[in-house]
Amino acid sequence: MLRLAEKYDIKLIATNDSHFVNEEDADAHDRLICLSTGKDFDDPNRMRYSMQEWLKTTAEMNGTKFSVMFLRRWPTRWKSPVK
């Protein structure tokens, strides 16, 4: 993706897989997964998420591996996504 963006001079955005709005909603989401899949909360084989699937702020996204990699490669091209 980075090479294509550079080649065609297009902007990139970083997003994350969001399943709930706030970080503190992770436990409720985890329990909802149990209900929707019919599994017990203490079942070691139940579906689990990383608990990182909240809607990230710009500041949180700026600290991701992607943004760090981008900044290292193109330090002068980084712009805030908010216009």
Summary of the structure (lengths in Angstrom):
residues: 83
radius of gyration: 17.3
end to end distance: 22.8
largest distance: 50.1
contacts: 160
relative contact order: 0.18
helix: 43%
strand: 2%
